[in-house]
Amino acid sequence: QWQMALALMLNMLQKNVPLDTIALNACISACEKIGQWQQAIWVLRGMRRRSIQYSTITYSASMSACGKGGQWQLALELLGEMSKDQTAKNTVSYSACISACEKGGQWQRAIALLDEMARYQIVKDTVAYSACISACE
């Protein structure tokens, strides 16, 4: 129901209801669930234009949407943006990016991200390991 999520977001704008990170994360997640990466990124960039703070969830859902849409390069860019924005990276954000690389057949990048998690002492989960294993197939 990503179309409904976007319609509700636009309705909020028309009625001057303030948009916040939580509402827009829900919209990005709705787009992500069915791989509508373009719409997820549109919402993400709209947040920046409106000076709405990104969160780890914002980035993670956006990277997951990119992965489902075969946009592994964009997922990597978003992971890099997290550092620039000083947004905390966590297991979920790395796993989303690793999964995007896996879907794009980028096993070297997936392994490099797993190594990066160790350097930053971020807990590696089953999703991260499974995506790396799948990328190596």
C-alpha positions as CSV (number, residue, x, y, z in Angstrom):
1,Q,0.0,0.0,0.0
2,W,2.9,2.3,-0.8
3,Q,0.6,4.5,-2.9
4,M,-1.7,5.1,0.1
5,A,1.3,5.9,2.3
6,L,2.4,8.6,-0.2
7,A,-1.1,9.9,-0.6
8,L,-1.4,10.2,3.2
9,M,1.9,12.0,3.3
10,L,0.7,14.5,0.6
11,N,-2.5,14.9,2.5
12,M,-0.6,15.8,5.6
13,L,1.3,18.5,3.6
14,Q,-2.0,19.9,2.2
15,K,-3.5,20.2,5.6
16,N,-0.4,21.7,7.1
17,V,0.1,18.8,9.5
18,P,3.8,18.8,10.4
19,L,5.7,16.0,8.9
20,D,8.3,14.3,11.2
21,T,10.9,11.6,11.0
22,I,8.6,8.9,12.3
23,A,5.8,9.6,9.8
24,L,8.2,9.7,6.9
25,N,10.1,6.6,8.0
26,A,6.8,4.8,7.9
27,C,6.3,6.1,4.3
28,I,9.8,5.0,3.3
29,S,9.2,1.6,4.9
30,A,5.9,1.1,3.0
31,C,7.8,1.8,-0.3
32,E,10.6,-0.5,0.7
33,K,8.3,-3.4,1.4
34,I,7.5,-3.7,-2.3
35,G,10.7,-2.5,-3.7
36,Q,9.6,1.0,-4.8
37,W,13.1,2.4,-4.3
38,Q,12.5,5.5,-6.4
39,Q,9.7,6.6,-4.2
40,A,11.6,5.8,-1.0
41,I,14.5,7.9,-2.2
42,W,12.1,10.7,-3.2
43,V,10.7,10.8,0.3
44,L,14.2,10.6,1.8
45,R,15.4,13.6,-0.3
46,G,12.2,15.5,0.5
47,M,13.1,15.1,4.2
48,R,16.4,16.9,3.5
49,R,14.7,19.7,1.6
50,R,12.4,20.2,4.6
51,S,15.2,20.0,7.1
52,I,13.7,16.9,8.7
53,Q,16.3,14.9,10.6
54,Y,17.2,11.5,9.2
55,S,17.5,8.6,11.6
56,T,19.2,5.2,11.5
57,I,15.8,3.8,10.6
58,T,15.4,6.3,7.7
59,Y,18.7,5.2,6.2
60,S,18.2,1.5,6.8
61,A,14.7,1.4,5.2
62,S,16.1,3.4,2.3
63,M,19.0,1.1,1.8
64,S,16.7,-1.9,1.9
65,A,14.5,-0.3,-0.7
66,C,17.6,0.2,-2.9
67,G,18.6,-3.4,-2.5
68,K,15.2,-4.6,-3.6
69,G,15.5,-2.4,-6.6
70,G,18.9,-3.5,-7.6
71,Q,20.5,-0.2,-6.6
72,W,23.5,-1.5,-4.6
73,Q,25.6,1.6,-5.5
74,L,23.0,3.9,-4.0
75,A,22.8,1.8,-0.9
76,L,26.6,2.2,-0.4
77,E,26.2,6.0,-1.0
78,L,23.6,6.1,1.7
79,L,25.8,4.2,4.2
80,G,28.5,6.7,3.5
81,E,26.1,9.6,4.0
82,M,25.3,8.2,7.5
83,S,28.9,9.1,8.5
84,K,28.7,12.5,7.0
85,D,25.4,13.2,8.8
86,Q,26.8,11.7,12.0
87,T,23.9,9.2,12.1
88,A,24.7,6.1,14.1
89,K,25.3,3.0,12.0
90,N,24.1,-0.3,13.5
91,T,23.6,-3.9,12.6
92,V,20.4,-3.2,10.7
93,S,21.9,-0.5,8.6
94,Y,24.9,-2.6,7.7
95,S,22.8,-5.6,7.0
96,A,20.5,-3.6,4.7
97,C,23.6,-2.4,2.7
98,I,25.2,-5.9,2.7
99,S,21.9,-7.3,1.4
100,A,21.8,-4.7,-1.4
101,C,25.4,-5.7,-2.4
102,E,24.4,-9.3,-2.3
103,K,21.4,-8.7,-4.6
104,G,23.8,-6.9,-6.9
105,G,26.3,-9.7,-7.0
106,Q,28.9,-7.6,-5.2
107,W,30.4,-10.2,-2.9
108,Q,33.7,-8.3,-2.4
109,R,31.8,-5.2,-1.2
110,A,29.6,-7.4,1.0
111,I,32.6,-9.0,2.7
112,A,34.3,-5.6,3.1
113,L,31.2,-4.3,4.9
114,L,31.2,-7.3,7.2
115,D,34.8,-6.5,8.0
116,E,34.0,-2.9,8.6
117,M,31.3,-3.9,11.1
118,A,34.1,-5.7,13.0
119,R,36.3,-2.6,12.9
120,Y,33.5,-0.5,14.4
121,Q,32.5,-3.2,16.9
122,I,29.0,-3.5,15.4
123,V,27.4,-6.8,16.2
124,K,27.1,-9.1,13.1
125,D,23.8,-10.9,12.8
126,T,22.5,-13.8,10.9
127,V,21.1,-11.5,8.2
128,A,24.6,-9.9,7.6
129,Y,26.3,-13.3,7.5
130,S,23.6,-14.9,5.3
131,A,23.7,-12.0,2.8
132,C,27.5,-12.4,2.5
133,I,27.3,-16.1,2.1
134,S,24.6,-15.7,-0.6
135,A,26.7,-13.1,-2.4
136,C,29.6,-15.6,-2.6
137,E,27.4,-18.2,-4.4
